[in-house]
Amino acid sequence: MAKAEDGTNPEGHIWRIAPTRRDMFGFLGWGGVLTSLGIGSLAFVRFMYPRVLFEPASRYGIGKPVEYGVNSVSEKWIKALRFWLVRFDDRFVALSATCTHLGCTPRYLGTEDKFKCPCHGSGFRGYKGSWKALGVNYEGPAPRPLERYLLATDDTGQLVVDLGKAYRIDKGQADETGAFLPYA
């Protein structure tokens, strides 16, 4: 007697009425293989796109030179850009406000003419000494002086600081072009 092929034959069904344990393991195995292939394909597609870090600009216009008093330390940019602009009689210096010990933000103490780090007590020289000694460490655990940033003027005469280029006094870079900006 021939079995019906119209779908009424229970033995012809894919699960034969109820799936067996072998059928379930087969489905789970193929599901695992297909899931692995899908995850691998997604990983391959992600690999084709570069991981690029888009950083913000490092050059900032900080105003005209006449906005800053002679022989003074401007704290105008401490919160926004984390540097001091120090003006001497004949030059400007952009001094980093990041302690070289552990990265805290020092404070400028005008009465003592020094930059003092509140975290571990590192002290850096103020502007009343030589401009070459500005930011030099002389007390506390800081291993080196504060860095200086590139300082220039643009076409309109505005001061421009570039936080992407730092000069280190301990490496003899205090006299390099850009470590200070001559101004009469």
N, C-alpha and C positions, 0 to 999 in steps of 0.2 A: 504494500500500500504506500503510495507516494505522499509525502508531507506537503502541506500547503505552503506556497511561497508568498502568500499575500500578507504576511505579517502576523498571522494568527498562530503561527507555530512558535510555542514558547521556547523551544530549544534553539531556534534561529536568532533569538534576541541576543544582543551583545553581552548582556549580563546573565542570560539564561534565568530569568525571573529575579534572582537575588545574586549580587556580586559575590564572588568567592574571595577568599583571602588573597589568592594569587592575582586576581583581577585588581584588587585594591593596591597591592604592592606594585603592580605594573603601572597603574595610573599615577601613584605617588612617585615612582621612579622617573617616568616621562615628564611629570610636572616639575620635578627637581632639575632634570636636564634642560628643559625649556626655560625655567627661571634662571638658571646659571647662564645660559646663552643670552637671555635678555639683559641681565646685569652686565655681562661682559661686553655686549654691544653698546650699552649706555656708557660704560667706562671708556670704551674706544672712542665714542663720539666726544666725550668730555676731554679726552687726551688731545684731540685735534684742535681745541681752542686753547690759545696760550694763556698762561696765568700771568697777567700783567698787573702791576701795582701802579695805579694812577695816583701820583702824589700831588698835593697842592703846589702852587707856585712858591718859589723860595725868594723871589724878589718883591720888595714892598716899597712903595713911595711913602716917605715919612715926614714930608713937609719941607718948607724952605729953611735955609740955614738961619735966617734972622729970627725964627720962632724959638730958638734955643739960646739961653743966656750964656755969656762968656764965663769960663771957669765954673762950670756947673755940671751936675749929673742929672739927666732927665730920666724920670721913672715913668714916663708916659707910655712906654711900650712893654712894660713888665708883664702885665696880664695877657695882652693880645699876642705879642711875639717873643716875649721872654728875653729881652736884652735892654741894656742901658745905652743911651747915647750921651757920651761925655764930650763936652766942648772945652777945648783949651783956647789960649789966645790965638794960636795959629793953625789949629787943626781940630778935626772931629775924629772920635773913635767909637765904634759900635762894639760894646763889650757884652759877651754872653752872660746871661743870668742863670746859668746852670752850673752848680758846684761840681768840680772835677772829682770829688770824693764819691758821692752816691747820687748825684743828680738833683738834689734839692735846690730850691730857689733862694739864694742869699738875699739879705736886705742891705740897703745902703744906709749906713749910719753917718749922717752929715757932721755931727759934733765930733766924732772920732775919725772922720775921713777914712772909712774902711768899709768893705763889703763883708758882712758877717753871715755865715751860714747857720741857721737855727737848728739844723739837725745834729751836727756833731762839733760845731764851734770853729770851723775853718775860717780863717781871716785872710782877706785879700786887700792889697794896698789901694788907696783911693787916688783921686786926681791931683791932690796938692803936691805930690812928689813929682818926679819926672814922668812924662807921658810914656816912656818906655817901661816904667815900673808899674803902670796902671794894671791892676788885676793880678799882680804877682802874689802868690801864697806866702805867708810868713808865719802863720800860726794854725794849729790844728792838723787834722789828718789828711787834708787835700794833697794829692800827690804832685799836682802841677798847677800852673797859673790858669786863670780864666781865659777862654778863647776870645779872639776878636773876629768880627765878621767883615766881609767885603763891603766897603762903603764907597759910593760914587755919586755923581750928579747926572741927571738926565738932561735932555735938550732944553727943558723949561727952567732949569736951575734948581729943581727939586732934589732933595737927598734921596738916594735909593740904597737900601740895605739888602744884601743877598745872604740869607741864612744858610744857603747851601755851600758856601765857601768860607771856611774857618782858617784863621791864622793862629799858630801856636807860638807863644813867646819863648818857651823852653827850647824850641827848635830853631830859634834865631829868625823867625819870620816877622818880627815886629816892624822891621824897616822895609818890608816888601810893599810894592805898589798895591794899594787896595786895603792894606791893614789899617790905614788911617787915611783921612781925606784932608789935604792941606787947604786952609781957608784963611784969607787975610781979613 
